[in-house]
Amino acid sequence: MADCGEHAVVIGASMGGLLAARALADVFPLVTVLERDGFPDTDIPRKGVPQGPHAHGLLSRGRCVIEDFFPGWTEGVVEAGGIRVDVVRDVAWFGHGVALKQAPSDLEGLLASRPVLEGHVRRRLLALPGVRAIQNCAVLGLVASDDRSAIKGVRVRLGNGQENGHGKGEEHTILADLVVDATGRGSLTPAWLEALGYQRPEEERIDVGIGYTTRLYRRQAGELGGKVAVVVAGNDPNWRNGAILFQSEDCWIVSIGGYFGDHAPDDAQMFAAYAGSFPTPEIRDIVAHAEPLGDFVSYRYPANVRRRYERLVRFPRNFLVFGDAVSCFNPIYGQGMTVAAQEAIVLRDTLREAGTGLARRFFAAAGRIVDVPWDIAVGNDLRHPRVVGPRPAKVRFINWYVGKLYKAAQHDGSLAAAFLRVTNLEALPETLLEPAVVARVLKGNFRRHARSATQVTRVGAGA
């Protein structure tokens, strides 16, 4: 194992920062997590995680990775009110105007509130020897070596540092052998690099103007026909999307919205009417009749953003950027936590390897992790006619093919599982082009057209 030093600092204690710290704890004797917020005493939304009050589910791949990092974590979330789900059997997935066939599979996801998911990771992390967190700690900037070739630590202001023996608002320097920026899409690293004489990373941006509105509702046994979730992907003609998910035994969470200002209103009747525009009545039926358990909460997300750190020729030593600070996706695809989990594996493995050029090696590996979810999210967003971005032949073909796959998979549980294995980041998209899968897609569409032709013939004969 490479000698990485004694102390690592992670900036940010959202899910990405927590998972980065978990990876670092396998390599560094001391890991310090710096968080601008204070942690709540119970699993409730906090200011530093603005998407916290909204619908969350953990993809199969993300659950597996976090479980490996924290054995027994899944069961802890379930005991706190979450639920294991068979992603294919227990969830109704609507897209391209149809629903995927529900069937048993080996894809196990996890439904719980974001605060519960994150809270259980945070507590397990901070129980590890050598891991500590400093709350109410604002990071002001990086501390560089005299020649600016390496990062030596961070400058911080403690907003309430009584537990650390410091006065409120005092500035301090925290030295470290490695600093990891996990502050999310608002990361200041591009500006910090520029101030140190480095080039900013190239930035790819696909504007989507997503906005969604969320409310909690009383859950009754037997609702949704026993399903624990209904997820609707945006499609012609209105491109609205939404989800109703199991939040706890007595609570549903509903998040619905759309692109470019077509956002769900925070009025009960208008919210139900908006949900009525989906290709299934199930979400509307709940919001129109169930007891609300709180007020409406809204969230806005302007764009998919990817910062190409792997393309930089120069980068300071002893510094990395992680998670949403590297790439952040349209949240309707639910990929962020799983991508961070996969990057945590890459971070740990890269640190364990001997060799120079840590940043170059990590960013290259992390870039390969990001490629798949980026193509999934951006490729699907580019189906929307108002989304501006390149649409090469590959993107157009994939979107056409996935539409055909969806049509076939409404009657084929194996195809549904193959597709959801890719969207749960358990398999590469290329697996959907394997001959056996293509054959099922062709067969399913041929049968669909044959049924349509038969129905037309019967109607004609009846006339």
N, C-alpha and C positions, 0 to 999 in steps of 0.2 A: 504493500500500500504506500502511496506517495505521502511524504511528510508535508501536510498542509498548514501546519501551525497549531496554535493553541486555542484561538478565539475567533468565532465567526459571528457576524452581526447580520440580522435580517431586518429590513425596513418594511413594516407592514405586517399586521396579524390577522388579515382576512384568510380565507382558505388557502390561497396561494402561498402566502408567507408562512403559515403554519406547516404546510407540507414541505416547503423548502427547508424550514428549520428541522423537521423530522429527518430529512435526508442528511443534513449537516451533522445531526447528533450522532450519526454512525461514524463520523470521521473526526470531529472536533471535540476536545474535552469540555469546552464551554461554548454554548450558543446563546446569544442574547437577541430577543425579539423586541423591536421598538414599535410601539403602537401609539398613534396620535390620540385615540380614544381611551376611555376607561372600559374595562370589561364589565358587563352587567352581572348581577348576582344570580340571575336565572336566565334561561334561554329565551330571550326576547330580542327583537331587532335593535340594532344600535346604529348610531349616526354614520359611522365609518363604512357601513355596508348598506348603501341605499337600496339595493335590490333585495335586502333581507326580508321585507314584509310580503314578497311576491311568491308565486308558485315555484317550487323547486322539486326536482327529482334527480337522483344520482344515477347516471348511466351504469350499465353493467361493468364496464371496464374500470370506471372510477371506483366503484364499490370494492372490486377485487383488490385494487392497488392499495386503497386505504386500509382494508382489512389486513393485508400483508404487513403494512407498516405498524398497525395497531391491532394485533389479534384480539378478537372478541368485541371489536368496535361495533360491528353490525348489530350484534345482539344487544349492546348497550343502547343503541338508537331505537331498536324495536321496543325495549323495555321502557323507554321514555315516550312511547306513543307512536313511533314510526311503524312501517310495515314493509316486509319483503314482498316483492312483486315479480311474477313471471312477466317479463316485458312484452311478450307476444300474447300470452293467454289472458292476462288480467287487464290489459289496457286496450281501448279502442283508438286506433290511429286513423285519422281521416286525412286524405290528401288526394289531389287530382280528381276530386268529386266523388271518391269512393272510400270505403273503409277496408283496411287490411283484415284478412281472415285471422281470427283469434284461435290459437292452437298452443298446446304445451310446448315449451322449449327449455333450454338450459341457460337462458339469459336472465340473470337475477339482478334486478335493480332495487332501489330503496327510495321510499317516499317518506318524507318528514319535512318539517319546516327548515328553512335555511339556518335559523339560530340553533336548532337542535343538532343538525348535522355539524355545524361549525363548533358549537360548544363542546360536543363530545370529542372532537379532534383536539381542541385547545386544552381541555383538561387532561387528556391522555398525554399530550406533548409536554405540558408543564410538570407532569409527574415524573418525567424522565430525569435521571441525575445529570447535572451539568446544563440543563436548559432553564433559562429564566426569561421573564418578560418585564419590560419597563413600560408602564402605561402612562397616558397623558404626556407623551414624549414627542415633540415635533422635531423632525430632522431638518436642519437648516442648510446642510450642504455636506460635501465630501471633504475629507482631509487628505491631501495628496503629498507625495514625497517632493523634495526640493526641485527635482527635475521633471515632476509631473508624470513620470512614467508608471507610477504605482499609487494605489489608494491605501492609506494607512488607517483610516477610520472615518468617523462622521462627527459633525458638530450638531449638537442638539440643544433644545430648550425644554426644560422640564416644567410643564404646566402646573403640576401639583406633585412635587418631588419629596414630600415629607417622609415617605417610606424609605427614601434613599438618603436621607440626611441633608438634603439640599433645600435651599429656599425656593419658593415659587417663582418661576420665570427665569431662573438663572441659566446661563449658557455653559455647556460643558463639552469636552471632547471625549469621545469613546474610541479608543484604539482597537483595531482588529486586524487579524491576518487575512480575512476575507469579508467583504461587504456584499450583500445581495439585496438588490432593489426589487421588492415585491409589492409596490404601492399601487399597482393597478393601472388602469388606462390614463389616469392623471399623472403618471410618472414624470418627474422632473429630470430624469437622466439625460435626455437629449440636450437640455439647457446646461446641465452640469458639465457634460462633455465639451460643449462649445466653449464654456468659460475656461476650461483647462487647455484649450487649444486643439481639441480633437474635432473630427467631423461628426455632425449629427447623422444618425442612421437614415437611410431611405425610408420613406413612409408610404405605404399603400393604404388608400382610404376608399371605401365604398359606402356612400351615404345611403341610409335606409329610412331615417326619420321615424324609427319605431317608437310607439308609445302604447303602454297598456295600463289598464286599471284593474285593481284587485279588491276583492271583498271575501270575507269569511262567512260561511253559512252553516247552520245546524245540519248535521248529517244523521239520517235515519237509516236503520238497517234495511237492506233490500233495495235501496235506491240504485239507479243505473244498472239494474238487472244483475247486481253482484259484481260489476266491474269496479275497479278502484280508481280508474282515471279515464278521461276522454280527452284526446289531444287533436286539435284541428289545425292543419297547416294552411297557410294562405294560398289562395288559388283564384283564378278568374271566377266571377267578374269583380269581386270587391276586395280580394286579397287580405281579408281579415283572418286573424288567427286567435287561438285561445286554448285554454286548458282548464279542466276541473280535475283536481287531484285530491286523493285522500290526504288529509292533514293530521287527523287523529281519529279515534273511534267515533267521536261525536262532532267532527268538523270537516267540512269541505273547504278548499281554497280555490277560488275562481280568478284567473287572470286572463283578460281578453283585450285585444287591441289591433292596431293596423299600422300601415305605412304612411309616411308623409302627411301627418296631421289628421288622418282618419282614426282618431283615438276614441276609445269607448268613454261615454260620458259618466259623470259621477252622480247620476240621478237614477233612482231605482227603476222607474218605468222605462226610461230611455236605455238604461243598461240592459234590461231584459230584452228590449226591442233589438238592440245591437246584437245580443247573443242569438236572437231569432234569425239573423242573417246567415248563420252557419248551415252547412249541409246536413246537420243532424239536430234534432230538437232537444237533445238531452241536457245540454248546458242551459238553454233557455228555461226548460222546465224547472230546473233546480233554482235558478236565480229569481224566477217569477213567483215561486211558491214557498221556498224554504225560509226559515227565520234567519235574518242577518245577525252576525255575531260581532260586528264592528263597522267602522266607517270605511268609505272608499279610500284607497291609496293609489296614487299614480306614479308612473316611472317613465322617463324618456331616455332613449338611447339613439344618438344621432348616426353612428356609422360603425362599420367593421373597420378596424385599424390594425395594421401589421407593421411593426418596425423591424427592418432588416439588419439586425445587429450582425448576422453572420456574413454580411457583405463588407463590413468595415475592414480596412487594411490595418488600422492602428486602434488599439483599445488598451486602457490602463490595466496593469496587472492587479490582481487581488480584488477584482470587482466583477460582478455579474448582474444581469437583469433577468427577471423571472416572471412567468405567468402572464397575467393580463398586461403587465408593463411591456411585454414583448408583443403580444397579439391579443386582441379582444374581439369577440364574435358577437353577432346578433344573438341576444340572450334567449330568443324563442327556441333555439336548438339545444339548449341545456348542456353545452359542451365544456364550459369554463372550468368547473371543478375537476372534471376528468382529465382535461389537458394538463392542468396543474399537477395532478397526481402522476401522470406519465412523465412530465418534466422532472418531477422529484426523483424518479428512478434514474433518469439520465444524469441529474446533478450528482447523486450519490456515486454512480458508477464512474463518471468522469473524474471525480475527485479521487477515487480509489486507484485510478490508473496512474502509473508513473509517466512523467513527461512534462514538457513545457507547453506553453500556449493554452492554459486552461480555458480562457474566454473563447478562443478560436474553436477549441474542441467542443465545449459545451454548446455554444451558439449553433454550430453546425448540426449537432445531434438534436438539439431542441427544435431547430428549423424543420428537420425531417418529421418530428412529432407534430408540428403545427400544420404541415402541408395538407394532411388529410382533412382535419376539421375545417380548415380555411376553405379548401375546395368545396366541401359539403355546404357550408354556410353561404359563402359568396356565390357559388354556382346556383344554389336554389334562389337566393335573393335576386339574381340576375334574370330569373324568369319574369319578375315584375317589370312591366314595360317602362316604368319611370325610374328604375334604378340605373344609374349611369356607370358603365364599366365595359371593359373589353369582353366580347362574346365570340371567342374563336370557335372554330368548327368543333373542337373537342367538347367545349361547354354546351354548345347547342345540341350535339349528339347525345351527351349524357342526360341532359334534361328531357329530351325526347324519349330516350330509352327508359328512364326512371318512370315517366308517365305510363309507358306501356307495361312496365313491371308492376306498377301499382294496380293497373286494370286487371292483370292476370292474378295478382296476389290477393284480390278480394275473394277468390275461391280456392286459394292454394296456400295452406299454412306453411309449407316448406319454403316457398318464395317469400312469404312475409317474414319468416325467421331469418332468411339470408339477407334481406334488406335491412332489418333491424339490427342484425349483427354488425353491419357496416356503420349504421348511424350510432350504435352504442360503442363504436371504436374498438370492437373486438376483432374485426376483419378489415382488410384493405378493400377499397372500392373495386379493384380489379377482379375480386372474386365474383362479382355480379356479372362479369363477362365470360365466366367459365362456360364451356359448351353445355354442360348439364343445366345450368341456370338459364342460359339463352334459350335452350330447347323448351323449358317450362314456360318462359315468357311468350315464345311464339305459339306454343300449344294453347296457352290460356287465352291469348288474343284471338286465335283462330276460332276457338269454341265460342267466345263472346260474340264475334261477328256472325258465326253460324246461328247462334240463338236469336240474334237480332233479325237476321234474314228470315228465320222460321216464323218469328212473331209477325213480321210484316206480311208474309205470305198468308198466315192465318187471318189477319185483319182483312186482307184483300178478298180472301175467299168468303169471309163472313159478309162482306159488303155485297 
